[in-house]
Amino acid sequence: MHLNIFLFIIVYMSLIYKPKINIRVDSNLNFNNLNLYQNESIFIHDNVWSLTIPKINLNKIEIKETVGNDILENYIGHFPSSSLLSGNVCLAAHNNGYSSNYFKDINLLTRGDKIYYSYNGKSKTYVVKEKYIISYNDFSYLDYTNEDILTLITCITSSPNNRLCVQAVCEEEVNENI
């Protein structure tokens, strides 16, 4: 009998007693940007993910996860299925007709031009290798590679069925942001 009363009190107290818990949220963390591709389970913090292309006057333009119009309106977008640091890092941006047209001049890039990519405290220098005109539905350039490459994709003005694709190979890696 006493055991039943004791259990009743324990269950009852656990239902009505709600301990007060203070939770501090770090506003710099964006949990929507957690990417688990290729065992890279690193949180993407704001202001540590950027692209610099000196030849076309891009300087530390912020990159955000996904390539939806809501992201591309203000940032360079990262294809979520691609790598974050090693392998094939794939990015997209608008080139015409939007408030942010970061890739408007990537058609001016030529073999040997430098591109600087920074992610979560690590930076890589890439060198442009090739430019392609691809079909709007050709996703083969986003495939994973063992080679460290950077793939930039944008629309082509007046050619809605095609995209411009620039690929660069990794030249070097440093451990601090550029």
N, C-alpha and C positions, 0 to 999 in steps of 0.2 A: 504494500500500500504506500509506504513512504517513498519507495523507489519511483512509483508512478507519479506522485506529486512532484518529486524532485525533477523528473524528466519533463513534466508539464511546465514547470517554472523555467527550466533551461530553454525549452523550445519557445515559450511565450516571450522570454526576455530577448532571445535572438531575433524575434520578429519585430518587436517594438523599439529596441535599442539600436539606433543608427549612429555609429561613431562619426564625429565630425572630422573630415579629412581635407586638408589643404593641398590642392594640386597647383603647382606652378607650371605654366605653359610657356615654353621658350618660343617667342614669336618668330625667331629665325628659322625654326624647323618647319618644313612643309612635308607632312607625312604622305601627301598624294604623290610625292616624287620618289618614293622608295622603289628602287629598281633592283631586281634579283637576277638579272641577266648575266650569264657566265660567272656565277658565284660572286658577283660584286654586290654585296649587301651593305651599301654605304648610303647614309642619308645625304640627300642633296640639300645643302644649305644655301640660302639666298646669298647673292653677291660673291660666290666663289666659282661660278661656272660661266666662262666667257670665251669669246672668239675675237681675235685680232687679225686683221689682214691689212698690213700697211699699204700695199699697192692701191687699194680701193678706199683708203681712209676709214676703215672700220677699226675702232679702238675699244677693246674690252666690252663688246656688246654682250649683254646678259643672255644666257641660254636657259630655257625652261623645258620641262618635260612635256611631251606630246607635240603634235604638229597641227592641232585644230586651229581654226581661224581665231578663236579667242586668245590663243597664245601668240600666233603669228602676227596678230595686230600690233603687238608691242615688243616682241622678243624674237630671237632665233629659236626655233623649235627642235627638239631632239626626238628622233623616232624611237619610241619606247622599246621596240624589239631589237634595237642595235646596242652595241657596247657603250660603256661610259668612258673607258680609258684605253683598253687594249682591244685588238681586233678591229672591226669596222665601226667607227663612230660616225653616225649618219645624222645630218642636220638639214633643216629646211628653213627658208624665209621667203617673204614676198619680194618682188622686184619692181612692181609698178601698181599704182592705183590704191595704195593703202597708206595709213598714217606712218607705218614703218616699212620701208622697202630696203632692208639691209643687204639683200643680194642683188640690187639693181645693177651693179657693175661687175658681178663675178664672171661675166662674159669677157671681161678685159684681162682676166688671169691667164698667164701663159706658163708653159713648162719652166720650172725652176723658181717660181714665185713662192715666198714664204707665207705660211699661215701658222698662227700661234693659238693653241687651244689649252685652256686651263680648266681643271676640274678638281675640286676638293683638295686644294693645296699642291697639286701636281700639274706641271705644264709640259706640253709637248710641242716641238717644232715640226711642222710638216712642210713638204716641198711638193708643189703642184706637179703631177705626172701626166694627167690626161683630162681632156674635156670631151663630153659626149652629148649628142642630142638623142634622147631616149623617148619612148612612148610613155604617155601619162600613166599607163597601167603596167609598166615594166618595173617590177620591184626587185629584180635580180641584183641590182647594184646595192641593195640594202642587206644582202646576205652576209652572214658571219664569215670572217676570214681569219686565218692564223697570222697574217701580216697586219701590222698596225697601219691602218689607212684612215683617212678622213674623207667622207663623202658629203658634198654639198649639193643640194637639189633645189631648183626653183622653176617657176613657170617660164615660158617663153612668150613674150608679148606678141599678140596676133597669131599665135599658134597653140590653141587650147588643147590639142591632142599630143603635144610634145612637152618635154621638160629638158632643162639644161642640167647636166650632171658634171661636177668637177670632182676629181679624185686626186688626193695628195698622199704621199707616203711619209711615214714618220722618219725624221732625220735624227732627233735626239729628244731625251726626256730629262727634265730638271725637277727638283722637288720643291720649288717655290713658285708662286704665281708670277706671271709676267706683268 
